[in-house]
Amino acid sequence: MFQENRQVDALVVGGGIAGMQAALDLADQGYQVALVEKEASIGGKMIALSKVFPTLDCCSCITTPKMSAVAHHENIQLFTYCEVQSIAENPNGYSVQVTQKPRYVNIDKCTGCRLCEFDCPIDLPNLFDMNLGARRAIGVPFSTAVPQKAVLDIENCILCGKCEKVCPVEGCIDFSQTAQTFTLNAQAIVLATGFELTPTNAKKEYGAGELLNVVDALTVERLLAPTGPYGHVLRPSDGKEPESIAYVQCAGSRDKTLGVEYCSRICCMYAIKQAMLLAGALPLADITIYYMDIRTFGKGYEQFYQNARAMGIEFVKGKVARVHEDESQNPVVRVELIDDGSKVVERPHDMVVLSVGMVPGYDPRPIFKVPIAADDRFIAIPEPNLAPCVTNRPGIFATGTAVGPMDIVDCIVMAGAAAAETAAYLQNGQSLSRKLRVSRKVGEKELVHA
Ligand SMILES: Cc1cc2nc3c(=O)[nH]c(=O)nc-3n(C[C@H](O)[C@H](O)[C@H](O)COP(=O)(O)OP(=O)(O)OC[C@H]3O[C@@H](n4cnc5c(N)ncnc54)[C@H](O)[C@@H]3O)c2cc1C
């Protein structure tokens, strides 16, 4: 299936928005790029979002064309459902062992018709919809997945053979597939392995995992998305439209007890965005945001916040101590009101959303031998001000939220920077910012000696 020893200029690891943009920027300059993504589709977290702050653009509408551009670019080879197993230095860069996990579907034959999915008798929680909706044991991972190819979940398959019978392409479903390893030779590597959310149930006192109507913000993204599980915003316990929704800010960031002492930067903005979208979807609902500080760091972000206040979203400065449930499964928030003499009150809501933070999605140390920062455990960048994408290992660059919490705009900008650094390295064997620093030093020397 795979040609051994493929040669590319650059390997991008991770197909979220940062990895896709870095791959496209390199490919547009004529470099040969391989993009390796561990999931069955590219798109990362962004493809699961409803709309994006601060423009409120439909997220699928802006992400899907990028995904498609990556898949169809003549200079990009896309490897989904693949993982890097090891890398070894060679005179031309790195020899990279990649494992293709078995899809049990022949990717060259699958047409994405989804007949296998429609006939499969097994219903499972839909991971893409944060387990709210259902999926089948075989199927295309989600409606806008790239590639539009089915994948079979062998762990949950009962081997009834219905998918094989209904599939119109001979030999497409292949229960005998095994993992295959192949080699990619790349001169440079860009790590764009992204982030994960702080576990929703990390703060036991907020009840997530036990109280059905306490959910995390990514779940609300799916509830609000046009491609979401219900087409409406309904609360999980009884399918009722919530009339009162509360956000608990810093529910996974700025918290020593979780080992996440940093600010995740995006949570204030996504909570404000979701509050506005909920106000549109549920015009009669009361929406409250319990916060410690509101951090609106980007262009147009403060105005976005002020617009939310003007829309009637309630902002309450207070630290939430805990969330428990009343007899109607309504979550009750116990909060200290900082602007009201530190009074402690309990307020019931229909649904509580935890604004969870960002933690690293991948540890690059075992395979890429790239260190992580001691304070936040994201990829360590020796000179973050001058060379924000350059790791301490020659030819290995990092971008997007693999380096630290950031929003989509910053991911795009940083992906461009990583592509520029990589292109300079491919041309000259050293990164652009290192060259600039060296020439600046030479310039300084010349000045001193002049
Ligand atoms: C609830 C919520 C709402 C948000 N709303 C907004 C918003 O409105 N506006 C905004 O600007 N930002 C928003 N964000 C932030 C935005 O989602 C991120 O900034 C962006 O998606 C990060 O992209 P990324 O490519 O760095 O990481 P990711 O999206 O995490 O992509 C990383 C990719 O790498 C893959 N990967 C990981 N490890 C490996 C490996 N070892 N091998 C191969 N592949 C690997 C992953 O599967 C994934 O596809 C929101 C975030 C959340 C949680």
The ligand as an SDF file (V2000), in Angstrom:
LIG
                    3D

 53 58  0  0  0  0  0  0  0  0999 V2000
  -14.4850   25.3730   23.7020 C   0  0  0  0  0  0  0  0  0  0  0  0
  -13.5050   26.0840   22.8290 C   0  0  0  0  0  0  0  0  0  0  0  0
  -13.9270   27.1360   22.0280 C   0  0  0  0  0  0  0  0  0  0  0  0
  -12.9910   27.8390   21.2540 C   0  0  0  0  0  0  0  0  0  0  0  0
  -13.4300   28.8790   20.4890 N   0  0  0  0  0  0  0  0  0  0  0  0
  -12.5410   29.6100   19.7800 C   0  0  0  0  0  0  0  0  0  0  0  0
  -12.9600   30.7320   19.0070 C   0  0  0  0  0  0  0  0  0  0  0  0
  -14.1470   31.0330   18.9150 O   0  0  0  0  0  0  0  0  0  0  0  0
  -12.0000   31.4830   18.3690 N   0  0  0  0  0  0  0  0  0  0  0  0
  -10.6660   31.1810   18.4600 C   0  0  0  0  0  0  0  0  0  0  0  0
   -9.8340   31.9120   17.8990 O   0  0  0  0  0  0  0  0  0  0  0  0
  -10.2370   30.0830   19.1620 N   0  0  0  0  0  0  0  0  0  0  0  0
  -11.1470   29.2990   19.8130 C   0  0  0  0  0  0  0  0  0  0  0  0
  -10.7210   28.2000   20.5170 N   0  0  0  0  0  0  0  0  0  0  0  0
   -9.2900   27.8360   20.4610 C   0  0  0  0  0  0  0  0  0  0  0  0
   -8.9690   27.0030   19.1920 C   0  0  0  0  0  0  0  0  0  0  0  0
   -9.7350   25.8280   19.2320 O   0  0  0  0  0  0  0  0  0  0  0  0
   -7.4760   26.6850   19.1600 C   0  0  0  0  0  0  0  0  0  0  0  0
   -6.7400   27.8780   19.1980 O   0  0  0  0  0  0  0  0  0  0  0  0
   -7.0680   25.9270   17.8840 C   0  0  0  0  0  0  0  0  0  0  0  0
   -8.0250   24.9640   17.5240 O   0  0  0  0  0  0  0  0  0  0  0  0
   -5.7080   25.2510   18.1180 C   0  0  0  0  0  0  0  0  0  0  0  0
   -5.3000   24.6200   16.9360 O   0  0  0  0  0  0  0  0  0  0  0  0
   -3.9870   23.6880   16.9130 P   0  0  0  0  0  0  0  0  0  0  0  0
   -3.7980   23.2660   15.5200 O   0  0  0  0  0  0  0  0  0  0  0  0
   -2.8730   24.3630   17.6200 O   0  0  0  0  0  0  0  0  0  0  0  0
   -4.3630   22.4380   17.8340 O   0  0  0  0  0  0  0  0  0  0  0  0
   -5.4420   21.2580   17.6660 P   0  0  0  0  0  0  0  0  0  0  0  0
   -6.7210   21.7720   17.1360 O   0  0  0  0  0  0  0  0  0  0  0  0
   -5.4580   20.5550   18.9910 O   0  0  0  0  0  0  0  0  0  0  0  0
   -4.8070   20.3040   16.5560 O   0  0  0  0  0  0  0  0  0  0  0  0
   -3.7410   19.4420   16.8500 C   0  0  0  0  0  0  0  0  0  0  0  0
   -3.8410   18.2500   15.9140 C   0  0  0  0  0  0  0  0  0  0  0  0
   -2.6860   17.4380   16.1040 O   0  0  0  0  0  0  0  0  0  0  0  0
   -3.1050   16.0770   16.1750 C   0  0  0  0  0  0  0  0  0  0  0  0
   -2.0770   15.3540   16.9350 N   0  0  0  0  0  0  0  0  0  0  0  0
   -1.7800   15.4500   18.2460 C   0  0  0  0  0  0  0  0  0  0  0  0
   -0.7530   14.6480   18.5550 N   0  0  0  0  0  0  0  0  0  0  0  0
   -0.3920   14.0180   17.4140 C   0  0  0  0  0  0  0  0  0  0  0  0
    0.6050   13.0640   17.0860 C   0  0  0  0  0  0  0  0  0  0  0  0
    1.4390   12.5790   18.0040 N   0  0  0  0  0  0  0  0  0  0  0  0
    0.6960   12.6250   15.8130 N   0  0  0  0  0  0  0  0  0  0  0  0
   -0.1420   13.0960   14.8550 C   0  0  0  0  0  0  0  0  0  0  0  0
   -1.1130   14.0080   15.1090 N   0  0  0  0  0  0  0  0  0  0  0  0
   -1.2280   14.4610   16.3660 C   0  0  0  0  0  0  0  0  0  0  0  0
   -4.4520   16.1340   16.8570 C   0  0  0  0  0  0  0  0  0  0  0  0
   -5.2090   14.9640   16.6020 O   0  0  0  0  0  0  0  0  0  0  0  0
   -5.0540   17.3860   16.2010 C   0  0  0  0  0  0  0  0  0  0  0  0
   -5.6970   17.0880   14.9850 O   0  0  0  0  0  0  0  0  0  0  0  0
  -11.6350   27.4670   21.2740 C   0  0  0  0  0  0  0  0  0  0  0  0
  -11.2150   26.3800   22.0540 C   0  0  0  0  0  0  0  0  0  0  0  0
  -12.1420   25.7010   22.8300 C   0  0  0  0  0  0  0  0  0  0  0  0
  -11.6750   24.5600   23.6870 C   0  0  0  0  0  0  0  0  0  0  0  0
  1  2  1  0
  2  3  1  0
  2 52  2  0
  3  4  2  0
  4  5  1  0
  4 50  1  0
  5  6  2  0
  6  7  1  0
  6 13  1  0
  7  8  2  0
  7  9  1  0
  9 10  1  0
 10 11  2  0
 10 12  1  0
 12 13  2  0
 13 14  1  0
 14 15  1  0
 14 50  1  0
 15 16  1  0
 16 17  1  0
 16 18  1  0
 18 19  1  0
 18 20  1  0
 20 21  1  0
 20 22  1  0
 22 23  1  0
 23 24  1  0
 24 25  2  0
 24 26  1  0
 24 27  1  0
 27 28  1  0
 28 29  2  0
 28 30  1  0
 28 31  1  0
 31 32  1  0
 32 33  1  0
 33 34  1  0
 33 48  1  0
 34 35  1  0
 35 36  1  0
 35 46  1  0
 36 37  1  0
 36 45  1  0
 37 38  2  0
 38 39  1  0
 39 40  1  0
 39 45  2  0
 40 41  1  0
 40 42  2  0
 42 43  1  0
 43 44  2  0
 44 45  1  0
 46 47  1  0
 46 48  1  0
 48 49  1  0
 50 51  2  0
 51 52  1  0
 52 53  1  0
M  END
$$$$
